[in-house]
């Protein structure tokens, strides 16, 4: 399923976490075939932008011809940019980096490079050699990682013969512009019990971070996840012994499995259906700001034992459209039906069933959502 339509930073190297050059070279390596450069790790104690540490090439091109130097990741792994349901497995991203170049290297070209597959992603620009920070930035297409992945790289190319000076690199970013998606199991069971709004619906969002401390004592926090950890909690009420027995059986059968969790607060009313049972028209609001997204599932629901889940192909303001090659609506539905987005999640380890008598019950449910792509 998809989560927020956000510009998610998939990779950000700010070079702040390395204690010295030796530690930097455990993750990165410099390539200097002509032997014209020295790599160092520099520190700007009063950086206005907050980025204080960055690698520097000190260059003296005595090779007699145009040359280049590179800083590249030591590992050759890719970055897991798989897109569910898209045959080209291609994602639109923005690749960017900052540089600071001295006047003596005018005419050279700064390059940011990422290779996640056989097709590399590259942005470049002739340097502005004025000793100030500048940025190179561009839109790139990235593909599923493969044996051709070769990681990240920062280059200074076309260094003129006889040129000398320094270039600093910083803030190498790969930002996902397509929506984040997560694999969904289109055969996973649905949790059909409706939320008891009298007890509330609780949604928890947490942002795990890694904290490093700079030499001046200031803290730098880096997110450990592309999207936050999310948890849904609500209570369902079982109104009769048949419903209670059915839900007991559902808990036993599906505990520990990935299940499809309804996001009840985003439900809309079913209005009608057309075109081979693939266009589902909605009423009572719009899909805007609700979690109706292509490639995820929705549930048509009238009761805990009367529902159907289908996979969405397209989403409009007041409809969801199905791919007839994948599925179509099988049941007969009316305006008493709710259409509810489904999210992948797992039941919490402990479920405390509360029974007022042998016929009814209240079940507090808690789900950890599988939101990481």
N, C-alpha and C positions, 0 to 999 in steps of 0.2 A: 504494500500500500504506500501511498505517498503521504508525507507529512506537510509541513509548512512550505509555502512557495517563497523560499528565502534564498538569499545569496549566501550559500553555505561555504565557508572557507575549508576546503578539504586538506590543503597543505599550506602551512605558513612557517617558513624558516626565518627567524629574526636574529639568530646567532647570539642570543642573550644567555643561553644556558651553558656555554662552554667555559670552563675555568681557565684554559690556556690553549695555545696553538696545538699542543700534542693531543688534547682531548678533541679539538675540532677535527683533526686529521684521522680520528677514529671513525668519524661519520662521513667526512668529505676527503677528497684527495685533489691535489693540484696537478695539472698537466701542462708542462712547459717544454715542448719538444726542442725548442731553439735555445733553451737555457738563458732566457733574457729577463726572468722575473724572480722576485723573492716574495713568498707569501708570509703575512703576519696577521695577528689578531689585534686590532686597534680598539681603544676605549676612549669615548668622548664623555667626560664626566658631567658636562652641563648641556647635554643635548636637549633642545627645546621639544623635539618630537617624542622624547622618551626612549628612543632606540639608541642605546649607548655603545653597543659593541658590534663590530663588523669586521669581516676579513678584508685585507688590503693586499693588492699586488703592487710592488715597487718595481718598475719596468725600465730597462735600458736596452733598446733594441739595437744591438750591435751585430745582428745576424746578416745584415746586408740586403735583406728583402722584407716584405711585409710578413708579419708573424701573428701568432695568436697564443693566448693563455686561457686555461679553463680551470674552474673549480667545480667538481662534480661529486655527486653522492657516491660513497664507496659501495653501497648495496645496489643491486640492479633490479629490485622488485618493482612492481607496479603499484597502483593506488586504488584498486577495487572500485572502478567506476561503472559497474554493471547497471544497466537500466532494464527493469522488468518489462516484458511485453513489447520491446522494441527490437526488431530483427537486426537492425544495423548496430545495435548496442553502442550507440554514439551519444556522447553528452556534450553540450555546449558549455564551455568554461571560459573564464578570463584568466590569463596568465600575466603576471606583472612582477616587476622587481625595481628596486631603487639603486641608483649608482651616484658616485661623486668622483669626478674626473678632473685632474689638473691640466693646465693649459698645454703642457708639453706633449699630450697624447691626442691633440686635435686631429680629426680625420679617422680615428678608430671607430669601431662599431660595438656597442654593448648588446649582448644577446642573453635572453632567458630561454631555456630549453627544457622540455619535458618529453620523455618518450615512454608511453604506457603500452604501446603496441608497435606494430611494424610501421605505423605512420606517426612521426614525431609532431609535437606542438612547439612552435617557435615564434617568439616576438623579438624584434630588434629595432635599433635606431642608431644613427650616427651620433656619437656623444656630443653633448654640450660641455665643452672643456673649460669651465669657469670656476671650478672648485666648489660648486654648490650641489646640493642634492637634487636629482631629477629622477623621473620615472619612465620606464618603458612598460607599455601595457597593450594588450590586444586580445581579441576573441579567438579562441582555438576550439577545435573539435578533438575530443579524447575518446578512446575506444577501450574495450575490455582488455585488461592486462593479459599479457601472453609471454612467451619465451623471448619476445623481442623487446621487452621492457628494459630500459636502461636508466631509469631514475631521473634525477634533476641535474641541471647544469647552469652555470653562469659563465659566460665567455666574454673576453675582449678580443675581437677579431680585427683584421686589417690594420694592425698597428704599423704605422709607416716606418720604413727603414730610418734608423737614427733617432727615432722618437724616444723620449724618456719622461717619466713622471709616475704618478700614482693613480690607482682607481680603487675605490671602496665599493663593495656590494652590500645590500641589505634587503630585508623584507621581500623575499621570494614567496609569492602567493599563487596558489591555484584555487580559484573560486568557482564553485558549481553554480551555473545560471539556470539549468533545468531544475525542476522540482526534485527533491530528494525522494527516492523510492526504496521500498524494502520488499523483498520477496514475500509473497503471500501464498498460502496453501489454499488453493481453491477447493480442496476437498476437506478442509479442516472443519470440525463440528462448530455449530453456532451456539452461543450462550443465549437462549431465547427468553429468559426470565426478565420481566419488565422491572425497571427501577421503581421503588416506592418513594415518591417525591416527598412524602411526609417526613421521611428520615434524611432527606438531602442527598446530594450527589457530589462526591468529593474527588477532585482532580489534583494530583501532586506533580509538580514539575521541578526537577533538580538538575543542577549543572555541575557535575564533577570536574574539578580543576586540579592542575598540578602547579604547585607554588615553588618558585625559585627565588633566591635572595641575591641581589646584586652586591657588588663590592661596597657600595655606599649605604647598604642596608635596606634599600627599597625593594618592594616585592613585585614580582612579575608572575601573572597568572595565565596559564595556557589551558584552554578547554581540552578535556580528554575525550570528548565525544562530538561528532558532527551535529547531532541533535540531542536535546536533553533527555534524561531518563524520565519516563512518565508512568503514572500509576492512577488507576481509576478505582473508586470504592463506592458502592451503593448497596442498599438493602432491597431484597425482593420478598414479597409476601405471598405465601402459598395459601390459597383460599379454601381448598377442599382436599380430602385424603388422596384422591386420584392424582391431582396436580402435585401434591407433596411427594407421593411415591415416584412419580415420573422424574421429578427434579432430583430426588435422592439417587435414582439410577443414573441420571446424567452426571452427577458429581462423581460417583464411583467410576464411571466409564471414562471420564475425561480429565480427571485430576492429573496434573503434570504434563498434559499435552498442550500444544498450541491450539487455541480456540479463537473463534471470531467473536469479538466483544462489541456489542452495540454501543454507539455513542448517542444515547437517548436524547440528549439536549439538542441534537442536530436533526431530529426527525422532522419530516414533512408529510403532509397528507397525500395519499394516492388520489389522482384525479381521473386518469384514463390511460388506455394503452392502445397502440396502433402499430401498423406495419410489421406483420408477422410476430407480434408480441415482443418487439425489440425497442420500441419507444415508450418509456414510462413518463407520463406527464404528472407534474407535482403541483400542489396548491398549498396555501397557508404560509407562504414565504418564498424566498429564493435560495438557491444553492450557494450564493455569495457568502463567504465567511463561515460556511459549514464544510464539514469534511467529506464532501462528495468529490472523488477524484478518479480519473481514468485508471484502469488496471486494478482497482480495489473492488470489494464486493459491497452490495447493499442488501438489506433484508426487507422483504415485504412481510408485514406482521399484523395479525389480527388478535392473536392469543398465543400463550406459550406453547400450545400444541397445534398452532395453525400459522405457519410461516414458510417462507421460501427465500433462499439466498441466491443471488445472481451476480455475475461479474460485469462491471461497467466498462464500456468502451469509450464513450464520450460523455461530457457533462455540459449542459447548457444552463441558463438562468433558471428555468422552470422545468427541466427534464433531465433524465439520464437515458443514454442510448446503449443498447447491448450489441455485441457482435454476434450475428446469427450463426457464424461459423464456430463460435465458442459455446453459447447458450442463448436461450430465449425463455421468457416467462412461461411456466407450465400451468400454474393455477389460475383460478378465476377470482379476481379481486374487486373490491368495491371501495367507496369513499370512506368506509370505516377503517381502511387499511393505513398503517403507517409505513413510510419508507425511511429506513434507518441506516446510516453509514456503519460499516463494520471495520474494526481494527484488530490486528493480530495481537494476542496477549496470552499470558499463562496465569492460571489460578494461583493465589497465594497458598503456601504450604498448609496453613491451618484455616479451616472453615468451621465456625461455631454456629450450629443450627439451634435456634431457639423455638421451642414448641409450647404454645399456651395450652394445647390439648392434643389429642390424638388425631385431630382432623385438620388443623391449620399449623402454620409455622412462619417464622421470619428468618431469612438467611442473609447475613452480611457477606457480601462478595467483594473481593479485592483482586485486581488483575495488574500484573506488571506487563506493560505494553512492549512489544518487540519493535522498537522504532529505529534501530541503528541500521543504516544501509550496508 
